[in-house]
Every structure is written in C-alpha cells, then in structure tokens.
Amino acid sequence: MPNLTVAVIGPEGYAGHLGKKGTSSDITFYNLKRDRVTVTVVEPSRYPEKLASLFFALSLAEKAVLVVDEINAAFGECVLMLDTMGKKNGVIVLRNYLPPEQVEPLVKGTVVEGYSREPDDAGHLRELFLSEASRLEQPAKAPGKGSVPVDHTCNVKGVGVVALGGVACGAIHRHKQLRVLPGGKTALVRSIQVHDDDVEVAVAGDRVGLALKGVEVGDLDRGSVLSSDPDMIAESTLTGRAELVKYWPAPLKEQMVLYAGHWMQFLPARVAFVDNSGDWRRPKVTLRCDKELVHPPGATVVLHYLEGGRLRVVGRLALS
C-alpha cells in the first residue's frame, strides 16, 4: 500500500480540506485514501507560537506544501526551515492575489525555488498527492532493521498500548521485538495497522499504529524510537560540524542553549565546545543534551534558538 506523507504549512485549518481528520495535538493529521493508495497530511497546529510544531510536521513529511497568504516573518521562517531540512519535494500555493514576482526573489537559492506552483484548489491538490503516491515503488521484499519515531501513544480498550508514528527506515514486522530508545526496554509488536488496515509488515514511508506488549504508555514519550536496528545510537553528547543559515548574525558561543531536532525529538542542548576558527558559519561544535538523542550513524540534526529575537532557525549539525 503506497503512502505519501505531506506537510501543509499555511493558514490554520487549510489541511482540513484535503482529508479526513485524525489524531490532533500540536500536529494534526488528515487522511486521504483511494483504493490501496493513501496520503497522510500533517499540519503544524501550534505554529508559529511553537516552533517545534513546524519542525515535527516537516520531519514526518516526504513532500511539503507552502501556502502563502502574505509576506511576513512566519513566511521567511518557513522558507528557512524547509531549506535547512532539505525538503526539496514541494509545491507552493499563492493566495490573496499575491503575485509570483513578489515571492520569487525571496525564495531564490533555497529549496523552495524548485517547488512547483499550484492553484489554490483542494480538489486539484488531492489529485496531485494521490497521483504521486500511486507512483511510489513498493519494495519487492521488505527490508529489515526498521525504526519508528513515536509521535503519539494511547491505551486502546481491548488492544492495550498503541504507538503511532511513521516508519523512518527499514521495515517493522509483526511479532518481532523492538528496542525502546532511549532506555533499555523491549516491546513485542502484537499487531500493525496502516490506515486502519491490518498488515504483517510496514515499510519506510508508512504511517503505522503498533499494538505493543511489554511496555506501558508511560514508557513511551514523543520522540521515543522503536527500533530493530542494532546500529541505532542514543547519546546525550553530540559532536560534529555545523552549517549556520546565512542570516545568523554572530558566531556560536559556549553555554548557549540551542534545541536539537531530529525525527520527533526537539531537545535542549547546551553548547559545550565551539571552534570558530576559519569560517565561523561552519564551526566544529559539541552539544550536551538534557537527555539522549536517538539517531542513526551519520545523521544531521537541525539547530534552533528560542531565546528571544525573531530568527529561530540556526542551521544544521552533521554528526560525526
């Protein structure tokens, strides 16, 4: 069952025209299905108040939709976030008679420059997403070593603990054991649902509900990772080379508190060491987080700064 996950960044509630409403918190899901083809639409319900809401929605998505009503600070921040996260697959929808020539200079040199321009028409967008989802190739054989970053959990009567999330990589198999990271617990996958259908295996790109045995709801937080990959890393000290956005005004300093975003994690991280020699926009950095961040080898995290000021997207850090 091919699935495409789309993040819709724009006026609150815009995504409600694109699918049937599902789970809702600081991110809200809408589901669209035709035959065996599915589209998961996710909206950052608490943005711009809560920057993490925008990061989480985009982290889940394979495609982005940027709906522009006006040119303001939120528009600029969204373009920066999309570019920093490398979200190259996207569309831009202009509203309120906003002329393209007003927008194009502002997105030049970013991933948004390559987005297709689409009309403000919900029916057209639904068909566009379903068509793209139908062309996604399903693996002939399910790969192993899968990982699911958890975004919501609940207790379901008659089922037990259910974790919701998207398969970030590999495959998840029914009746297999998964590690709960961070921490040392394990959970047995009792059943898997993909868009309300029971399946034996879920692969990268699928949005899943996993019924689990061996854990309680309190053992799983937003950002917990369920994984069968022995190479998955959980560490509280992050080291690598950063790449700061061109608008960031000054070199990073030790003791600054940034927020490290990866998958469904958005963790406070203090700058323990920074080497600004050479190009200060590409410093070597060591961060210390309050808790362990879970990631595969060679991952990139997005850096944010929430302490005042309008520029909240700092850049990215390639972990070494």
QUINOR-V284340 format. One record per residue. N is the residue number from 1. RES is the residue in one letter. SS is DSSP state (alpha for helix, beta for strand, coil for the rest). D_FIRST is the distance of its C-alpha to the first C-alpha in whole Angstrom. Layout:
# QUINOR-V284340
n:N res:RES ss:SS d_first:D_FIRST
n:N res:RES ss:SS d_first:D_FIRST
This chain:
# QUINOR-V284340
n:1 res:M ss:coil d_first:0
n:2 res:P ss:coil d_first:4
n:3 res:N ss:beta d_first:6
n:4 res:L ss:beta d_first:10
n:5 res:T ss:beta d_first:13
n:6 res:V ss:beta d_first:16
n:7 res:A ss:beta d_first:20
n:8 res:V ss:beta d_first:22
n:9 res:I ss:beta d_first:26
n:10 res:G ss:coil d_first:28
n:11 res:P ss:coil d_first:30
n:12 res:E ss:coil d_first:29
n:13 res:G ss:coil d_first:27
n:14 res:Y ss:alpha d_first:26
n:15 res:A ss:alpha d_first:22
n:16 res:G ss:alpha d_first:23
n:17 res:H ss:alpha d_first:23
n:18 res:L ss:coil d_first:19
n:19 res:G ss:coil d_first:17
n:20 res:K ss:beta d_first:18
n:21 res:K ss:beta d_first:20
n:22 res:G ss:beta d_first:19
n:23 res:T ss:beta d_first:21
n:24 res:S ss:beta d_first:24
n:25 res:S ss:coil d_first:26
n:26 res:D ss:coil d_first:27
n:27 res:I ss:beta d_first:24
n:28 res:T ss:beta d_first:22
n:29 res:F ss:beta d_first:18
n:30 res:Y ss:beta d_first:17
n:31 res:N ss:beta d_first:14
n:32 res:L ss:beta d_first:13
n:33 res:K ss:beta d_first:10
n:34 res:R ss:beta d_first:11
n:35 res:D ss:coil d_first:9
n:36 res:R ss:coil d_first:5
n:37 res:V ss:beta d_first:6
n:38 res:T ss:beta d_first:7
n:39 res:V ss:beta d_first:10
n:40 res:T ss:beta d_first:12
n:41 res:V ss:beta d_first:16
n:42 res:V ss:beta d_first:19
n:43 res:E ss:beta d_first:23
n:44 res:P ss:beta d_first:25
n:45 res:S ss:coil d_first:27
n:46 res:R ss:coil d_first:30
n:47 res:Y ss:coil d_first:31
n:48 res:P ss:coil d_first:34
n:49 res:E ss:coil d_first:35
n:50 res:K ss:coil d_first:33
n:51 res:L ss:alpha d_first:32
n:52 res:A ss:alpha d_first:30
n:53 res:S ss:alpha d_first:28
n:54 res:L ss:alpha d_first:27
n:55 res:F ss:alpha d_first:26
n:56 res:F ss:alpha d_first:24
n:57 res:A ss:alpha d_first:22
n:58 res:L ss:alpha d_first:22
n:59 res:S ss:alpha d_first:21
n:60 res:L ss:alpha d_first:18
n:61 res:A ss:coil d_first:17
n:62 res:E ss:coil d_first:16
n:63 res:K ss:beta d_first:18
n:64 res:A ss:beta d_first:21
n:65 res:V ss:beta d_first:23
n:66 res:L ss:beta d_first:26
n:67 res:V ss:beta d_first:28
n:68 res:V ss:beta d_first:32
n:69 res:D ss:coil d_first:35
n:70 res:E ss:coil d_first:37
n:71 res:I ss:coil d_first:38
n:72 res:N ss:coil d_first:39
n:73 res:A ss:alpha d_first:39
n:74 res:A ss:alpha d_first:35
n:75 res:F ss:alpha d_first:34
n:76 res:G ss:alpha d_first:36
n:77 res:E ss:alpha d_first:34
n:78 res:C ss:alpha d_first:31
n:79 res:V ss:alpha d_first:31
n:80 res:L ss:alpha d_first:33
n:81 res:M ss:alpha d_first:30
n:82 res:L ss:alpha d_first:27
n:83 res:D ss:alpha d_first:30
n:84 res:T ss:alpha d_first:30
n:85 res:M ss:coil d_first:27
n:86 res:G ss:coil d_first:26
n:87 res:K ss:coil d_first:23
n:88 res:K ss:coil d_first:24
n:89 res:N ss:coil d_first:21
n:90 res:G ss:beta d_first:22
n:91 res:V ss:beta d_first:24
n:92 res:I ss:beta d_first:27
n:93 res:V ss:beta d_first:28
n:94 res:L ss:beta d_first:32
n:95 res:R ss:coil d_first:33
n:96 res:N ss:coil d_first:37
n:97 res:Y ss:coil d_first:38
n:98 res:L ss:coil d_first:38
n:99 res:P ss:coil d_first:39
n:100 res:P ss:alpha d_first:37
n:101 res:E ss:alpha d_first:40
n:102 res:Q ss:alpha d_first:40
n:103 res:V ss:alpha d_first:37
n:104 res:E ss:alpha d_first:37
n:105 res:P ss:alpha d_first:39
n:106 res:L ss:alpha d_first:38
n:107 res:V ss:alpha d_first:35
n:108 res:K ss:coil d_first:36
n:109 res:G ss:coil d_first:36
n:110 res:T ss:coil d_first:32
n:111 res:V ss:alpha d_first:29
n:112 res:V ss:alpha d_first:29
n:113 res:E ss:alpha d_first:31
n:114 res:G ss:alpha d_first:28
n:115 res:Y ss:coil d_first:26
n:116 res:S ss:beta d_first:26
n:117 res:R ss:beta d_first:28
n:118 res:E ss:coil d_first:26
n:119 res:P ss:coil d_first:28
n:120 res:D ss:coil d_first:28
n:121 res:D ss:coil d_first:26
n:122 res:A ss:alpha d_first:23
n:123 res:G ss:alpha d_first:22
n:124 res:H ss:alpha d_first:22
n:125 res:L ss:alpha d_first:20
n:126 res:R ss:alpha d_first:17
n:127 res:E ss:alpha d_first:17
n:128 res:L ss:alpha d_first:17
n:129 res:F ss:alpha d_first:14
n:130 res:L ss:alpha d_first:12
n:131 res:S ss:alpha d_first:13
n:132 res:E ss:alpha d_first:13
n:133 res:A ss:alpha d_first:9
n:134 res:S ss:alpha d_first:9
n:135 res:R ss:coil d_first:11
n:136 res:L ss:coil d_first:9
n:137 res:E ss:coil d_first:10
n:138 res:Q ss:coil d_first:8
n:139 res:P ss:coil d_first:11
n:140 res:A ss:coil d_first:12
n:141 res:K ss:coil d_first:13
n:142 res:A ss:coil d_first:13
n:143 res:P ss:coil d_first:15
n:144 res:G ss:coil d_first:18
n:145 res:K ss:coil d_first:20
n:146 res:G ss:coil d_first:17
n:147 res:S ss:beta d_first:18
n:148 res:V ss:beta d_first:18
n:149 res:P ss:beta d_first:20
n:150 res:V ss:beta d_first:21
n:151 res:D ss:beta d_first:21
n:152 res:H ss:beta d_first:22
n:153 res:T ss:beta d_first:23
n:154 res:C ss:beta d_first:25
n:155 res:N ss:beta d_first:26
n:156 res:V ss:beta d_first:24
n:157 res:K ss:coil d_first:27
n:158 res:G ss:coil d_first:26
n:159 res:V ss:coil d_first:23
n:160 res:G ss:beta d_first:25
n:161 res:V ss:beta d_first:24
n:162 res:V ss:beta d_first:21
n:163 res:A ss:beta d_first:20
n:164 res:L ss:beta d_first:18
n:165 res:G ss:beta d_first:16
n:166 res:G ss:beta d_first:14
n:167 res:V ss:beta d_first:13
n:168 res:A ss:beta d_first:16
n:169 res:C ss:beta d_first:16
n:170 res:G ss:coil d_first:15
n:171 res:A ss:beta d_first:14
n:172 res:I ss:beta d_first:14
n:173 res:H ss:beta d_first:15
n:174 res:R ss:coil d_first:16
n:175 res:H ss:coil d_first:20
n:176 res:K ss:coil d_first:21
n:177 res:Q ss:beta d_first:23
n:178 res:L ss:beta d_first:23
n:179 res:R ss:beta d_first:26
n:180 res:V ss:beta d_first:26
n:181 res:L ss:beta d_first:28
n:182 res:P ss:coil d_first:30
n:183 res:G ss:coil d_first:32
n:184 res:G ss:coil d_first:32
n:185 res:K ss:coil d_first:31
n:186 res:T ss:beta d_first:28
n:187 res:A ss:beta d_first:25
n:188 res:L ss:beta d_first:23
n:189 res:V ss:beta d_first:20
n:190 res:R ss:beta d_first:20
n:191 res:S ss:beta d_first:17
n:192 res:I ss:beta d_first:13
n:193 res:Q ss:beta d_first:12
n:194 res:V ss:beta d_first:9
n:195 res:H ss:coil d_first:10
n:196 res:D ss:coil d_first:12
n:197 res:D ss:beta d_first:10
n:198 res:D ss:beta d_first:11
n:199 res:V ss:beta d_first:10
n:200 res:E ss:coil d_first:12
n:201 res:V ss:beta d_first:11
n:202 res:A ss:beta d_first:9
n:203 res:V ss:beta d_first:10
n:204 res:A ss:coil d_first:11
n:205 res:G ss:coil d_first:10
n:206 res:D ss:coil d_first:8
n:207 res:R ss:beta d_first:11
n:208 res:V ss:beta d_first:12
n:209 res:G ss:beta d_first:15
n:210 res:L ss:beta d_first:17
n:211 res:A ss:beta d_first:19
n:212 res:L ss:beta d_first:22
n:213 res:K ss:beta d_first:25
n:214 res:G ss:coil d_first:28
n:215 res:V ss:coil d_first:28
n:216 res:E ss:coil d_first:29
n:217 res:V ss:alpha d_first:28
n:218 res:G ss:alpha d_first:31
n:219 res:D ss:alpha d_first:30
n:220 res:L ss:coil d_first:27
n:221 res:D ss:coil d_first:28
n:222 res:R ss:coil d_first:26
n:223 res:G ss:coil d_first:25
n:224 res:S ss:coil d_first:25
n:225 res:V ss:beta d_first:23
n:226 res:L ss:beta d_first:22
n:227 res:S ss:beta d_first:22
n:228 res:S ss:coil d_first:22
n:229 res:D ss:coil d_first:23
n:230 res:P ss:coil d_first:27
n:231 res:D ss:coil d_first:28
n:232 res:M ss:coil d_first:27
n:233 res:I ss:beta d_first:30
n:234 res:A ss:beta d_first:31
n:235 res:E ss:beta d_first:34
n:236 res:S ss:beta d_first:37
n:237 res:T ss:beta d_first:39
n:238 res:L ss:beta d_first:37
n:239 res:T ss:beta d_first:38
n:240 res:G ss:beta d_first:38
n:241 res:R ss:beta d_first:39
n:242 res:A ss:beta d_first:38
n:243 res:E ss:beta d_first:37
n:244 res:L ss:beta d_first:39
n:245 res:V ss:coil d_first:38
n:246 res:K ss:coil d_first:41
n:247 res:Y ss:coil d_first:42
n:248 res:W ss:coil d_first:42
n:249 res:P ss:coil d_first:46
n:250 res:A ss:coil d_first:48
n:251 res:P ss:coil d_first:47
n:252 res:L ss:coil d_first:45
n:253 res:K ss:coil d_first:48
n:254 res:E ss:coil d_first:48
n:255 res:Q ss:coil d_first:47
n:256 res:M ss:coil d_first:45
n:257 res:V ss:beta d_first:42
n:258 res:L ss:beta d_first:39
n:259 res:Y ss:beta d_first:35
n:260 res:A ss:beta d_first:33
n:261 res:G ss:beta d_first:29
n:262 res:H ss:beta d_first:26
n:263 res:W ss:coil d_first:23
n:264 res:M ss:coil d_first:24
n:265 res:Q ss:beta d_first:27
n:266 res:F ss:beta d_first:30
n:267 res:L ss:beta d_first:33
n:268 res:P ss:beta d_first:37
n:269 res:A ss:beta d_first:39
n:270 res:R ss:beta d_first:42
n:271 res:V ss:beta d_first:43
n:272 res:A ss:beta d_first:45
n:273 res:F ss:beta d_first:46
n:274 res:V ss:beta d_first:46
n:275 res:D ss:beta d_first:47
n:276 res:N ss:coil d_first:48
n:277 res:S ss:coil d_first:50
n:278 res:G ss:coil d_first:49
n:279 res:D ss:coil d_first:47
n:280 res:W ss:alpha d_first:46
n:281 res:R ss:alpha d_first:43
n:282 res:R ss:alpha d_first:42
n:283 res:P ss:coil d_first:43
n:284 res:K ss:beta d_first:43
n:285 res:V ss:beta d_first:42
n:286 res:T ss:beta d_first:41
n:287 res:L ss:beta d_first:40
n:288 res:R ss:beta d_first:40
n:289 res:C ss:beta d_first:38
n:290 res:D ss:beta d_first:39
n:291 res:K ss:beta d_first:36
n:292 res:E ss:beta d_first:34
n:293 res:L ss:beta d_first:31
n:294 res:V ss:beta d_first:28
n:295 res:H ss:beta d_first:27
n:296 res:P ss:coil d_first:26
n:297 res:P ss:coil d_first:29
n:298 res:G ss:coil d_first:30
n:299 res:A ss:coil d_first:28
n:300 res:T ss:beta d_first:29
n:301 res:V ss:beta d_first:30
n:302 res:V ss:beta d_first:31
n:303 res:L ss:beta d_first:34
n:304 res:H ss:beta d_first:35
n:305 res:Y ss:coil d_first:39
n:306 res:L ss:coil d_first:39
n:307 res:E ss:coil d_first:43
n:308 res:G ss:coil d_first:45
n:309 res:G ss:coil d_first:44
n:310 res:R ss:coil d_first:42
n:311 res:L ss:coil d_first:40
n:312 res:R ss:coil d_first:38
n:313 res:V ss:beta d_first:35
n:314 res:V ss:beta d_first:37
n:315 res:G ss:beta d_first:35
n:316 res:R ss:beta d_first:33
n:317 res:L ss:beta d_first:34
n:318 res:A ss:beta d_first:33
n:319 res:L ss:beta d_first:34
n:320 res:S ss:coil d_first:36
